[in-house]
Amino acid sequence: MMTISRGKRLSLGLPAALMGLWLGCGTPGVVPMKSEPAPAPTTPGQGQGPAQSAPGAEAPPPASCAHGLEERVSVDVASGSVAYFYEDRPSLGRLDSGAGYVYLDHDTQKAFVARLDSSGTAKSVHEIVFPDKHERSHVVGAFRGSDVVVGSVVYHAQQEADIELVRLDAQDRPIWSARIDPSPLLDGTPALAWGRDDIAVAWTRGPYPMHESVRVALVDAKTGKVKRTFELSAGENPGVPSIVWDGEAYWVGWHSRETRGNIEIRRLTGEGLTGVGATLQGGLNPVLLPTRVGLAVAWDQDRKIWLAILDGAGNPKLSPRIVATHPDPVASPRKPMLGWDGARLAVAYEAHFHASVLVARAPEALITVVDPNGAAAPPLPLHDEDSAGEMPAVLWTGKEWLAVYNRDRLQQGKTPEIVAARLACREGPAPSEVTPKGPCDARTRPAPEALRLPARAVEASVLQLDDGGWAALVLEKDEAIFVRVDRDGKTITRAVLAAATGRREPTIARVPGGFAAAWIDENGAVEVGRLDEAGAMRKTTRLPGDPMTRKPGLAWTSKGLVVAYARGGAVVTALLDGAARIVSQPAPAARMPFQPGDCALGHGPKGLLLACVTGTERTETSVIRVLRLDDAGKTSGAPSLASAPNALLRDPFVLGTAEGFLIAATGPFAREVITIELGSTGEVRRPERKLLSSYGYGAIGAAMTGKDIAVFGIDGQTIAERTVCPE
């Protein structure tokens, strides 16, 4: 039996790991550009975006990466430093003696360049000294040979910022510095690419707070002198651009907010636009990378990571497809970065969680490998299970992948790090890839249309039946609706039950010959009804309560129907027969150390287990306490503690298993759930574990299928079933 209240939002979901990837669904179009004249050069300009270096000589890659990646070793790059929040994407590139990584430190606001060997270990970390001492942000880099060019935004006034470049030699000493196209307008984060004889800087510009145009400046690599500046677009309110060199020309990509979110891609030489390009329909945060098979483009759209490959004329060689998604609907995979090993693409990205959902859920840094046909391997979380990851970048060293990311950037009580990890292709499937048998084969299955909640629905309780079907009790403002469907989703019964305004917290349970339903009326009394198989109400009984009465638990035993609920600071139980007639009046079963709240009952190997949420010494936390009952609802022993303190637990439910019991209860806002496994006598066998709902409004309950847990949740207004495989 399971219950959901829209105000409470109960949830039991899958662990926070990336699901199997699906490709080519809802594919956005690619529109090649028509020929257009090259724009006349303007004075130098400003920008936003990451840097990419041109691919160099590469060793033959592994024959297969179908099983994804595994981590060989990881090291702290910058001795406790962490990149600044405003750095939109990290800059990681190849140098003659390894790799370079450029970042702006979060605490000191100083810029640094780290030189890494092939293992990811930092050989040197030097501060980048810019001639201009004004406040700056958005540090990015480009790499060639042993030298590094670093670009940054420097602020001269509240609404005025310019781009500044510094070229560093092999010892990170400045060779030259240059201000790029100063103006009284606001310039954004620069993107850099090292061409044949010059360095291209792409950025956006506009009056504060809006950017209006995309600009590119070509800078002499030897002197820092700006050779030409182009305005590629105007009036588009563009987003962060990306720029790369393909060996012959530059490619520039950006998100245009004025074209309904399209991504614009253009090819540029020293003379200006070539008339070659493409428009990708929809998307944010594009990143480009030239490869031997074409120009790879990755972006995020609709909480998924997309990938396409274009030929030299801007035509799709690999049509846009999804290469990464996430099982949690509040997760937002975003800001992809690309790497190329000579045969496959690596896509690194971060996943953040919806800001309006106030739960303690840390961001994730992940990486997947995509083959030339667009098939994505299982993703690898770069960070540990109990840590956070952000802003990953990836580079092929010639032998293996090198990924750099932020770990625990702003996690309270943890030390932030910039971590470099060496990654290699797995030789065999990871344990998580082994497909279990039985119900776990189907990770998600939509529930029948008959279980779609009406628009006015306030609360619902759902019960999975032995025949594989469902029964649901839905409370609306003025009525209750009983619905029953078979395992194929065909509606068997839909009955409207008269219900007065103010009823709340429905509960449904199976009894011989039908169902038992309970709810709390507007005065706090508990009403228990007997329904037949067709959902017709045969009998109702009213049990006394008070204004503080909370959700009741129901369970059928050999003695009858046991009802348990909190009243007057204690948990009371009553016994009813199969016709909902009172056998024994409600009587206190136990007093808890603190005021009890929502309660639930489950029937296990040795009788009933009552689980109730109670308060603690701290008003903002709560715990689960359990109590054994016999089949008549009488206590057997004293209440015991089953969980550690958690924030605002509510809506528990108890499942009887072959070996004992499983308890689940929601945390604040019904996004987080704790689960506890108990033995047959109620002893804690497995410490609590936290899950996060995969449903838009949280989970509403669970049922056991062998050793698997079938979890019901509500996504929007549709109840759905998801199978959670055992760990």
C-alpha positions in Angstrom: 0.0 0.0 0.0 1.3 3.4 -0.9 0.2 7.0 -0.5 1.0 10.3 -2.1 0.0 13.8 -1.1 0.8 16.6 -3.6 1.8 18.8 -0.7 4.1 16.1 0.7 5.7 14.6 -2.4 6.8 11.1 -1.3 9.6 9.6 -3.3 11.4 6.3 -3.6 13.7 6.2 -6.7 16.7 4.7 -8.4 20.2 5.3 -7.1 21.8 8.4 -8.6 23.6 6.6 -11.5 23.2 7.2 -15.2 20.7 4.9 -17.0 21.3 3.2 -20.3 21.7 5.7 -23.1 19.2 6.0 -26.0 20.0 7.4 -29.3 18.2 9.2 -32.2 14.9 10.0 -30.5 13.3 13.3 -31.2 16.2 14.2 -33.5 16.6 17.9 -34.1 17.4 18.9 -37.7 20.6 20.1 -39.2 20.2 22.9 -41.8 23.3 23.6 -43.9 23.9 27.2 -44.6 23.4 28.9 -47.9 26.3 30.8 -49.3 26.8 34.2 -47.8 29.2 37.1 -48.4 32.1 37.5 -46.0 31.6 40.4 -43.6 33.9 43.4 -43.8 36.6 43.5 -41.1 35.8 45.6 -38.1 37.9 46.8 -35.3 38.9 44.1 -32.7 36.2 42.5 -30.3 35.1 40.3 -27.3 33.9 36.8 -26.3 32.8 33.7 -24.4 33.7 30.0 -24.6 36.1 27.1 -24.2 39.4 26.5 -26.0 40.3 23.5 -28.1 43.6 22.6 -29.6 43.9 21.0 -33.0 44.4 17.2 -33.0 47.9 16.0 -33.2 49.5 12.6 -34.0 47.7 9.9 -32.2 48.6 6.3 -31.4 46.1 3.6 -32.5 43.2 3.6 -30.1 41.9 0.4 -28.4 39.9 -1.9 -30.6 36.8 -1.5 -28.5 35.3 0.7 -25.8 31.9 -0.9 -25.8 32.0 -1.5 -22.1 32.9 2.1 -21.3 35.8 3.4 -19.2 37.4 2.5 -15.9 39.6 4.7 -13.8 43.2 3.7 -13.4 44.4 6.5 -11.1 43.5 10.0 -10.0 45.6 12.8 -8.5 45.0 16.2 -7.1 46.2 18.7 -9.7 46.3 21.9 -7.8 46.8 21.1 -4.1 43.4 22.0 -2.8 42.5 24.7 -5.3 39.2 24.7 -7.1 38.1 26.4 -10.3 35.9 29.4 -10.0 32.2 29.0 -10.5 32.0 31.5 -13.4 34.4 29.6 -15.5 31.8 28.2 -18.0 34.0 25.4 -19.2 37.5 24.1 -18.3 40.5 24.5 -20.6 42.5 21.2 -21.0 44.8 20.8 -24.0 47.8 18.9 -25.3 51.4 20.2 -24.8 54.6 18.7 -26.1 55.4 17.3 -22.7 52.0 16.3 -21.6 48.9 18.5 -21.0 48.0 21.9 -19.8 45.1 23.0 -17.6 44.1 26.6 -17.0 41.8 27.8 -14.2 40.8 30.7 -12.0 41.0 29.8 -8.3 37.6 30.1 -6.5 39.1 31.5 -3.2 41.9 33.8 -4.4 40.5 34.9 -7.7 43.9 34.3 -9.2 44.6 32.6 -12.5 46.8 29.5 -12.8 48.2 27.2 -15.4 49.0 23.6 -14.4 51.4 21.5 -16.6 50.6 17.8 -16.3 52.5 14.7 -17.3 50.9 11.8 -19.0 49.7 10.4 -15.6 47.9 13.6 -14.8 50.4 14.6 -12.1 51.1 18.3 -12.0 54.7 19.0 -12.9 54.3 22.7 -12.2 51.5 25.1 -11.2 52.2 28.8 -11.8 50.1 31.9 -11.3 49.4 33.8 -14.4 50.3 37.4 -14.0 48.2 39.7 -16.1 49.5 43.3 -16.7 46.0 44.7 -15.9 45.2 44.4 -12.2 41.5 45.0 -12.4 39.0 42.4 -11.3 38.7 39.5 -13.8 36.9 36.2 -14.4 36.4 33.5 -17.0 40.0 32.3 -17.6 40.4 30.0 -20.6 43.4 28.7 -22.5 44.8 27.4 -25.8 47.8 25.2 -26.2 50.5 24.7 -28.9 54.0 23.1 -28.5 55.2 24.1 -25.1 53.4 27.5 -25.0 50.0 28.5 -23.6 47.8 31.4 -24.5 45.5 32.5 -21.7 42.5 34.8 -22.2 40.4 36.5 -19.5 37.7 39.0 -19.0 38.9 42.2 -17.2 36.4 44.6 -15.7 37.0 48.3 -15.8 33.5 49.4 -14.6 30.3 47.8 -13.6 29.0 47.6 -17.2 32.3 47.5 -19.1 34.7 44.6 -19.6 37.3 43.7 -22.2 39.3 40.7 -23.2 43.0 40.4 -22.3 45.4 37.8 -23.6 48.8 36.6 -22.3 51.1 34.2 -24.1 53.4 32.1 -21.8 56.5 30.2 -22.7 57.5 26.7 -21.5 58.4 28.1 -18.0 55.1 30.1 -17.9 56.9 33.4 -18.3 54.9 36.0 -20.3 56.0 36.5 -23.9 53.4 39.2 -24.7 50.1 40.5 -23.6 47.3 42.3 -25.5 44.0 44.0 -24.9 41.5 42.8 -27.6 39.2 45.4 -29.2 38.5 47.6 -26.1 35.0 49.1 -26.0 32.7 50.7 -23.5 30.4 47.6 -23.8 30.4 44.4 -21.9 32.5 41.6 -23.2 31.9 38.0 -22.2 34.0 34.9 -21.7 36.5 34.4 -24.5 37.0 31.2 -26.5 40.4 30.5 -28.0 41.8 28.4 -30.9 45.4 28.3 -32.1 45.5 28.4 -35.9 48.4 28.2 -38.3 50.0 31.7 -37.8 47.5 33.3 -35.5 45.3 32.8 -32.5 41.5 33.3 -32.9 39.5 34.8 -30.0 35.7 34.4 -30.1 33.4 36.2 -27.7 30.0 38.0 -27.3 29.5 41.8 -26.8 26.6 44.0 -25.9 25.3 46.7 -23.5 24.9 45.5 -19.9 23.3 43.0 -19.1 22.6 41.7 -22.6 25.0 40.5 -25.3 24.0 41.3 -28.8 26.8 40.1 -31.2 29.4 37.4 -31.8 32.8 38.6 -32.7 36.1 37.0 -33.7 39.6 38.5 -33.6 42.6 37.0 -35.3 45.8 37.8 -33.2 49.4 37.4 -34.4 50.7 34.5 -32.5 54.3 36.0 -32.3 53.4 39.6 -31.2 49.9 39.6 -29.8 48.9 42.3 -32.3 45.3 42.1 -33.5 45.3 41.5 -37.3 41.5 41.5 -38.1 38.3 41.5 -36.2 34.9 40.2 -37.6 31.4 40.6 -36.4 29.7 37.2 -37.2 26.2 38.1 -36.0 24.2 40.9 -34.5 21.0 41.2 -32.5 20.8 37.4 -31.6 21.3 37.6 -27.9 24.0 34.9 -28.3 25.2 32.4 -25.7 28.7 31.1 -25.0 30.6 30.5 -28.3 33.1 27.7 -29.1 35.9 28.0 -31.7 38.3 25.4 -33.1 40.9 25.2 -35.9 40.5 22.2 -38.3 43.9 22.7 -40.0 42.6 24.9 -42.8 40.1 27.3 -41.2 38.2 28.1 -38.0 34.8 26.8 -37.0 32.7 28.9 -34.6 29.5 27.8 -32.9 27.1 29.6 -30.6 23.6 29.5 -29.2 21.2 32.0 -30.7 18.4 32.9 -28.3 16.6 35.0 -31.0 16.1 31.9 -33.3 14.2 29.8 -30.7 17.3 28.3 -29.3 19.1 27.3 -32.5 22.8 26.6 -32.6 24.6 28.5 -35.4 27.9 27.1 -36.8 30.1 29.0 -39.3 33.4 28.4 -41.0 35.8 31.3 -41.0 39.2 32.1 -42.6 41.4 35.1 -42.4 39.2 36.8 -45.0 36.0 36.2 -43.1 33.1 33.9 -43.4 33.3 31.3 -46.1 29.6 30.8 -46.6 29.8 27.3 -45.1 28.0 26.4 -41.9 24.9 24.8 -40.4 22.0 25.5 -38.0 21.1 22.9 -35.4 17.6 23.2 -34.2 17.5 23.8 -30.5 20.2 23.4 -27.9 22.5 25.2 -25.5 26.2 25.2 -24.7 27.6 24.0 -28.0 31.2 22.7 -28.1 33.1 21.9 -31.3 36.0 19.5 -32.0 37.6 18.7 -35.4 38.2 15.0 -36.0 39.3 12.9 -39.0 35.7 12.0 -39.7 34.3 15.5 -39.5 33.4 18.3 -37.2 32.0 16.9 -34.0 29.4 19.1 -32.2 28.0 18.4 -28.8 25.4 20.3 -26.8 22.7 20.0 -24.1 19.0 20.1 -24.9 15.9 19.0 -22.9 18.1 17.7 -20.1 20.1 15.4 -22.4 23.5 15.5 -24.2 23.3 15.5 -28.0 26.0 14.8 -30.6 26.3 15.4 -34.3 29.1 15.2 -36.9 29.3 17.6 -39.9 31.3 17.3 -43.1 33.4 20.1 -44.5 30.3 21.7 -46.1 28.2 21.7 -42.9 26.1 18.6 -43.9 25.4 16.0 -41.3 27.6 12.9 -41.5 26.2 11.7 -38.2 22.7 13.0 -37.6 21.9 14.6 -34.2 21.3 12.0 -31.5 21.2 11.7 -27.7 24.3 10.2 -26.2 23.6 10.8 -22.5 20.5 11.2 -20.3 19.7 10.7 -16.6 17.1 8.6 -14.8 16.1 11.5 -12.5 13.9 14.0 -14.1 15.3 16.9 -12.1 18.8 16.1 -13.3 20.2 18.4 -16.0 23.2 16.9 -17.9 24.9 20.0 -19.4 28.1 21.6 -20.7 29.6 18.7 -22.7 33.3 18.7 -23.6 34.8 16.5 -26.3 37.9 14.4 -26.8 39.0 12.2 -29.8 41.3 9.1 -29.7 41.5 8.7 -33.5 38.5 6.4 -33.7 36.0 7.4 -31.1 34.7 10.5 -29.2 34.7 10.9 -25.5 32.0 13.1 -24.1 32.5 14.6 -20.6 29.6 16.5 -19.0 28.2 17.5 -15.7 24.8 16.8 -14.2 23.1 19.3 -11.9 19.8 19.0 -10.2 16.8 21.3 -10.4 17.4 24.4 -8.3 13.8 24.6 -7.1 14.0 21.1 -5.5 15.6 21.8 -2.2 17.3 18.6 -1.4 20.9 17.8 -0.6 21.9 16.4 -4.0 25.4 17.0 -5.2 26.3 17.6 -8.9 27.9 14.8 -10.9 30.8 14.6 -13.4 30.5 11.9 -16.0 32.1 10.7 -19.2 31.0 8.3 -22.0 32.6 7.1 -25.2 30.7 7.3 -28.5 31.7 5.1 -31.5 31.6 6.4 -35.1 28.0 5.1 -35.5 26.8 7.2 -32.6 26.5 4.3 -30.1 27.4 5.5 -26.5 29.1 3.2 -24.0 28.0 3.0 -20.4 28.9 6.3 -18.6 31.5 6.5 -15.9 31.0 8.8 -12.9 34.3 10.4 -12.4 33.8 11.3 -8.7 33.4 8.9 -5.8 29.9 7.9 -4.6 30.0 10.2 -1.6 31.5 13.2 -3.4 30.5 15.8 -6.0 31.9 16.4 -9.5 31.7 19.4 -11.8 33.2 20.9 -15.0 34.9 17.8 -16.5 37.2 18.0 -19.5 38.8 15.1 -21.4 41.9 14.6 -23.6 43.5 11.7 -25.4 47.1 11.4 -24.4 48.1 9.0 -27.1 47.8 6.0 -24.8 44.7 6.6 -22.6 42.2 9.2 -21.7 43.0 12.0 -19.3 40.0 13.7 -17.6 40.2 16.7 -15.3 37.3 17.8 -13.1 36.3 19.7 -9.9 35.6 17.5 -6.9 33.6 18.8 -4.0 33.8 22.4 -5.2 31.3 23.8 -2.6 30.4 20.8 -0.5 30.3 21.6 3.1 32.9 19.9 5.3 34.9 18.6 2.3 38.2 19.7 0.8 37.8 20.9 -2.8 40.1 19.6 -5.4 40.9 19.8 -9.1 41.4 16.1 -9.9 43.1 14.5 -12.9 42.0 10.9 -13.7 43.6 8.4 -16.1 40.9 6.4 -17.9 41.1 3.3 -20.0 38.6 1.2 -21.9 37.1 -1.7 -19.9 38.0 -5.1 -21.2 34.8 -6.6 -19.9 31.4 -5.5 -18.6 31.3 -3.7 -15.3 29.2 -5.3 -12.5 26.5 -2.7 -13.1 26.3 -3.7 -16.8 25.4 -7.4 -16.0 21.7 -7.6 -16.9 19.8 -9.2 -14.1 17.1 -11.7 -14.7 13.4 -11.2 -14.0 11.6 -7.9 -13.4 14.9 -5.9 -13.3 15.1 -6.4 -17.1 12.5 -3.7 -17.5 13.8 -0.6 -15.8 10.7 1.5 -16.5 7.2 0.7 -17.4 4.4 3.3 -17.7 1.3 2.5 -15.8 -2.1 2.2 -17.4 -3.9 5.3 -18.5 -6.7 4.4 -16.0 -4.3 5.4 -13.2 -3.9 9.0 -14.6 -4.8 11.3 -11.8 -7.6 13.8 -12.4 -6.6 17.4 -12.5 -8.3 18.0 -9.2 -6.7 15.1 -7.4 -5.2 15.9 -4.1 -3.9 12.6 -2.8 -3.7 9.0 -4.0 -2.9 5.6 -2.6 -1.9 2.7 -4.9 -1.8 -1.0 -4.2 -0.1 -3.6 -6.4 -2.2 -6.8 -6.5 -1.1 -10.4 -6.6 -2.3 -10.8 -10.2 0.0 -8.0 -11.4 -2.8 -5.4 -11.6 -3.3 -2.3 -9.5 -5.9 -0.7 -7.3 -5.9 3.0 -6.5 -7.9 5.2 -4.2 -7.8 8.9 -5.3 -9.2 11.8 -3.2 -10.5 14.8 -4.9 -12.0 17.9 -3.4 -15.6 16.4 -3.1 -15.3 12.7 -3.8 -13.2 9.6 -3.7 -12.5 7.4 -6.8 -11.7 3.7 -6.7 -9.9 2.4 -9.7 -8.8 -1.1 -10.5 -6.9 -2.3 -13.6 -5.5 -5.6 -14.8 -1.8 -6.3 -15.5 -2.2 -5.1 -19.1 -3.7 -1.8 -18.1 -7.3 -2.6 -18.9 -9.7 -0.9 -16.6 -11.8 -3.4 -14.6 -13.5 -1.0 -12.2 -13.9 2.8 -11.8 -16.2 3.7 -9.0 -17.0 7.1 -7.5 -17.4 7.0 -3.7 -19.2 9.7 -1.9 -16.8 11.7 0.2 -17.1 14.9 2.2 -14.9 17.9 1.8 -11.8 17.8 4.0 -10.9 14.2 3.8 -7.2 13.5 3.6 -4.5 10.9 3.7 -6.1 7.9 2.0 -4.9 4.3 2.6 -5.9 1.1 0.8 -5.3 -2.5 1.7 -6.4 -5.9 0.4 -8.8 -8.0 2.4 -10.6 -11.2 1.6 -13.3 -10.5 -1.0 -12.4 -6.9 -1.6 -10.5 -4.0 -0.2 -10.3 -1.9 3.0 -10.0 1.9 2.6 -9.3 4.5 5.2 -8.9 8.2 5.4 -9.0 11.0 8.0 -12.0 13.3 8.1 -12.1 17.0 8.7 -12.4 16.5 12.4 -9.5 14.1 12.7 -11.5 10.9 13.0 -10.4 7.8 11.1 -13.0 6.4 8.7 -12.5 2.8 7.6 -14.6 1.4 4.7 -15.1 -2.1 3.3 -15.2 -2.2 -0.5 -16.2 -5.3 -2.6 -14.2 -6.4 -5.6 -16.2 -4.0 -7.8 -15.3 -1.1 -5.5 -18.8 -0.6 -4.1 -18.7 0.7 -0.5 -20.4 -2.0 1.8 -19.8 -0.6 5.3 -18.0 2.3 6.9 -16.8 2.6 10.5 -15.6 5.8 12.3 -12.7 5.5 14.8 -12.2 8.4 17.2 -9.3 10.8 16.6 -8.3 14.4 17.2 -7.0 17.3 15.2 -3.5 15.9 15.3 -4.5 12.5 14.0 -2.1 11.4 11.2 -2.1 8.9 8.4 -3.3 5.4 9.5 -1.8 2.1 8.7 -3.9 -0.9 7.6 -3.0 -4.6 7.5 -5.0 -7.8 7.2 -4.1 -10.6 9.5 -5.5 -14.0 10.6 -7.5 -12.1 13.3 -8.9 -9.4 11.0 -8.1 -5.9 9.9 -5.6 -4.0 12.1 -5.8 -0.2 12.1 -3.0 1.8 13.7 -2.7 5.6 13.9 -1.3 8.4 16.1 -3.7 10.0 18.5 -3.2 12.0 21.7 0.6 11.6 21.7 0.4 7.8 21.4 -0.1 5.1 18.8 -3.5 3.5 19.1 -4.6 0.2 17.4 -8.0 -1.2 16.7 -9.2 -4.5 15.2 -12.0 -4.8 12.7 -13.5 -7.7 11.0 -13.8 -8.3 7.2 -17.0 -6.3 7.1 -15.3 -3.3 8.8 -17.1 -3.8 12.1 -15.2 -3.1 15.3 -13.9 -6.2 17.1 -11.8 -4.3 19.6 -12.0 -0.5 20.2 -8.9 1.7 19.6 -6.6 1.5 22.6 -3.1 2.9 23.1 -0.5 0.4 21.8 2.6 2.3 22.8 3.9 5.7 23.7 6.8 7.0 21.7 9.6 9.1 23.2 8.4 11.9 21.0 5.1 12.8 19.4 4.3 10.2 16.7 3.2 11.3 13.2 2.5 9.2 10.1 2.4 5.5 10.6 2.4 2.4 8.4 1.8 -1.4 8.9 3.4 -4.3 7.2 2.8 -8.0 7.6 5.9 -10.2 7.7 7.1 -13.7 8.7 6.3 -13.2 12.4 3.4 -10.9 12.5 3.0 -7.1 12.0 5.6 -4.3 12.1 4.4 -0.8 12.9 6.7 2.0 11.7 6.0 5.6 12.8 7.8 8.9 12.2 8.5 10.7 15.4 10.3 13.8 16.3 13.8 14.2 18.0 15.5 16.6 20.3 16.1 18.8 17.2 12.8 20.1 15.8 14.0 20.0 12.2 14.9 16.3 12.3 12.9 13.1 12.7 13.4 9.4 13.0 11.6 6.1 12.3 10.6 4.0 15.3 9.3 0.5 14.9 7.1 -1.7 17.1 6.1 -5.4 16.8 2.4 -6.2 16.9 0.7 -9.5 17.0 -2.1 -10.4 14.5 -4.7 -8.7 16.8 -2.8 -5.5 17.0 -1.4 -6.0 20.5 2.1 -4.9 21.2 5.0 -7.3 21.5 7.9 -5.5 23.1 8.9 -1.9 23.2 9.4 0.6 20.4 12.9 0.6 18.9 14.9 3.1 16.8 15.3 2.1 13.2 16.9 5.2 11.6 19.3 7.9 12.3 18.0 11.5 12.4 16.8 12.8 9.1 15.3 16.0 8.0 11.5 16.0 8.1 10.7 12.4 7.4 7.1 11.5 6.5 4.8 9.1 4.7 6.4 5.8 5.7 5.4 2.5 4.3 6.3 -1.0 5.3 6.7 -4.1 3.1 6.8 -7.6 4.4 9.5 -9.7 2.8 10.5 -13.3 3.0 13.2 -12.5 5.5 11.7 -9.6 7.4 10.6 -6.1 6.4 11.5 -3.1 4.3 10.7 0.4 5.4 10.8 3.5 3.2 10.0 7.1 4.1 10.4 10.4 2.3 12.6 13.3 3.3 11.9 17.0 2.7 9.9 17.9 -0.4 9.5 14.1 -1.2 12.6 14.1 -3.4 14.8 12.1 -1.0 13.9 8.7 0.4 15.5 6.6 3.1 15.1 2.8 3.0 15.8 0.4 5.9 15.9 -3.4 5.9 14.8 -5.2 9.0 15.0 -8.8 10.1 11.9 -10.9 11.1 12.0 -9.6 14.7 12.4 -6.0 13.7 16.1 -5.7 14.1 18.0 -3.4 11.7 19.8 -5.7 9.2 20.9 -3.0 6.7 21.7 0.6 7.7 19.5 3.1 6.0 20.3 4.1 2.5 19.2 7.2 0.7 17.7 7.2 -2.8 16.3 10.0 -4.9 13.0 9.8 -6.8 12.9 9.3 -10.5 9.5 10.7 -10.7 8.3 14.3 -11.1 6.4 14.3 -7.8 8.1 11.5 -6.0 7.3 7.9 -5.4 4.0 6.8 -3.8 5.0 3.3 -2.6 6.4 -0.1 -3.3 5.7 -3.8 -3.4 8.0 -6.8 -3.3 8.5 -9.1 -6.3 10.9 -11.8 -5.1 14.0 -9.8 -4.1 13.1 -6.8 -6.3 11.2 -3.8 -5.3 8.5 -2.5 -7.7 8.3 1.2 -7.0 5.2 3.3 -7.9 5.6 7.0 -8.5 3.8 9.9 -10.0 5.3 11.8 -12.9 3.2 14.8 -13.6 -0.3 13.3 -13.1 0.5 9.8 -14.3 1.3 7.0 -11.9 4.1 4.8 -13.2 5.9 1.7 -12.1 9.7 1.3 -11.9 11.6 -1.8 -10.8 14.5 -1.1 -8.4 17.0 -4.0 -8.7 18.8 -5.1 -5.5 22.3 -3.8 -4.9 
